[in-house]
Amino acid sequence: MQVSEQPVLRDLVLVGGGHSHVVVLRMLAMQPEPGLRITLICTDVDTPYSGMLPGYISGHYSFDDVHIDLGRLASFAKARFIRGEVTGLDRTNQRVLLRDRPSVPYDLLSINTGSTPNVRQVAGAQAHSVPVKPIAQFNQRWLGLLARVQALQAPLTVTVVGGGAGGVELVLSMQYRLRQELQALGRSPELLHFVLLTAGDTILPTHNPGVRARFARVLQARGVAVHTHAEVMQVTPGCLLTQDGRRFDTDETLWVTQAGGPAWLQSTGLALDAQGFIQVNDRLQTLNDPKIFAAGDVASFTTRPLEKAGVFAVRMGPPLAKNLRLSLRGQPLVTYKPQRSWLALISTGDQFAVASRGRLGFAGAWVWRWKDSIDRRFMRKFTELPAMAPSSANTAPASLALSAEESKQAISAIAMRCGGCGAKVGASILTRALGSLQPVARDDVLIGLHAPDDAAVVRVPPGKAVVHTVDFFRSFIDDPYLFGKVAANHALGDIFAMGAEAQSATAIATVPPGLEAKVEDLLLQMMTGAVEVLNAAGCSLVGGHTGEGRELALGFAVNGLIDEQMGGVMRKGGMRPGDVLLLTKPIGTGTLFAAHAQHAAKGRWIDAALQSMVVSNQAGAQVLRAHGATACTDLTGFGLLGHLVEMTRPSGVDAELHLSALPLLDGAVACVEAGIVSSLQPANVRLRRALRNAEAFVQDPRYPLLFDPQTAGGLLATVPADQATACVQALQAAGYPHTAIIGRICAASDALEPVVLV
């Protein structure tokens, strides 16, 4: 969680992680705008650099070589990163609409989502072809095709539809890579056939005749069949039909033509061109909404037509960043002046490239090396992020344009704040923020948020006993909606680990002071995520308290119900010799989020960790009970070893722990090997005295993860040995795919240390 002494005064939302926006993020990171909160919304964590994608397909680059880590870049820029799908805009209320989560407010909005091949315009293309964009989906299909070719025994035809630079580079890169794969396996590359279809009368229509002729020769020499005037009208399984009646048999079709803007733009009321791209003026503002900007392929520059090329998207970045800053300050904007001609470096897949600029053209292996140097230099700007000095500003910034009322609120937010009840969040803010929440209704909740009073009144049903628990922690991520979900999951974990049913919860939250509208939305986002989790568990939010604090934090006191005869209760102390030890989720959240705070964790590692953390333990506890679990606890702050010792001690047993069997989150080992651990790790490491043979394993890279504190971790449980296999299978089927047997329980020995590593 990024902590700032400045109250949030304005929201800049960036939709899409294209080339322009990564430049904007870096520029705003290097020169922050006090009082500005930046939110990046993108469907993917890793965004590709288009200039290097052909090299990735050819096998010259790794995935990380050609992708910019948006999660890490956003963290560096102190921006919120929301991995989500935009479905539209509410321009009246200035909100970005998202699928399956609350909308996000903006004071200024910029869109840089790129273009998408419009497969909907051709019958069957959406079902039977692979559009090259979005790249994340294309990459999965490409990896599938690669695996298919590696197992190839019969001829295979690959067809690329689109004769522009993208289509030509793609077919040549695939031809080179796939033939290399077959040759390496000792099989004939002649099994592969490649076809390039273009609706025009030539390939590379925007380039000079010399460049076109050179590529025509390369394609012919490489055995790629090129067909012009081949406008595809229908795609069926294994076949392409063109407007002039030709039929092309194919096994795999890739679509690199007829690009358009995202479908959701159609309902926004923004001025669009015939292809659905956003029309912008020479200041990159949309024509009919000065609060919305667009850049890159998604923008249609009305001053003069621009080719959909990465060079323009990259060069739009600096003027876009400047105009966003000027607009927020209420100052005149600058004009973007695109170059009339530009250098295109087009690769042939085999570390050879052709340079094209206007009427000029030249080629060679040295051109590819030059291109490689340019591309790597660009990528280093986003992979080698400089250390930044922390901001210590304490006064209301005068640069952002504020209304008189907003200025008063800003001054109040940075002034000395009261304690006691004077630190409560105002009633009107709470009413607006929480008014839309709909906690699940329960018959045993007599007085709750549906009829608020000084306290909630909850009935304990006959034959039931109450289980109480409480958890509270400050935010460790910048997405308040996800934080709310994780915090609620974490708090419910103790209830489920006991085998209880969640009944009711009261919340305790702190939010940083600021403009009322910003505080209100922060609360709405966070509590929406929390209530979704509570409702899914059948747990009614019945009340709470919200106060001001330096950092966002959230916790819950949760009540659960269990049979008063204690039937079905799962406790820590029920382990028996011969039982098998299970863990339902991978570990590593402590080191990963410590690395995230230092901009040292890959965004996809953090994304995977969060996906694990929002998985409820409710179904897992039910499966464990059904398979006769003898002991159970949820894995949280004391780490795996700490919680295991909490179970062996009251059970009067020892345990064997299989270090090699531990399920681990991606990146966890890399982070501890880099020396990055949670701030709670040193306290947890003191429990190493519970290990009988630690010296034999201390050099194992997984060893430090025994002490790694977990947030919203899985269930650590024991089941009878004859139930273990069936229990693991049932847990995996119930949504816990990483469930593993990690040890067994032994009779207590004479040794003081209860845990043996094996």
Protein Blocks (a to p, Z undefined) as FASTA:
>chain_A
ZZdfbdcfbdcddedjdfklmmmmmmmmmmccehiacddddfbfbdcdfklmmmmmnopa
cfklmpccfklmmmmnopacdddddfbdcfknopaddehiacdddfbdcddebpaddfkl
pghklmmcccfbdfklmmmmmmmmmmmmmmpcbdcddddedjbfklmmmmmmmmmmmmmm
mmmnopafklpccddddfbfbehklbcfklmmmmmmmmmmnopacdehiacfbdcehiac
dfkopacddfbdcddehiacdfklmmnopacdfkopacddfkopafklckbccehjllcc
fkbccdddfklmmmmmmmmmmmmmmmmnopacddddddfbdcddddehjopacddehjbc
cddjklmmmmmmmmmmmmmmmmmccdddddfbfbdcfkbccdfklmmmmmmmmmccdehj
llpccfklmmmmmmmpccdddfklmbdfklgcfbdcddddehiacdddddddddfbfbfk
lmmmmmmmmmmmmmmmnopacfbdcdddddddddfklmmmmmmmmmmmmmmmmmmnopac
fbdcddddfbdcddddddddddfklpoiacfklccehiacddfbdchklmmmmmmmnopa
cfklmmmmmmmmmpcfklmmmmmmmnopabdcdddfkojmlmmmmmmmmnopacdddfkl
pccdehklmmmmnopacfklmmmmmmmmmpmklmmmmmpmklmmmmmccehiacdddddf
klmmmmmmmmmmnopakgccfbdcddddfbfblbdcZZ
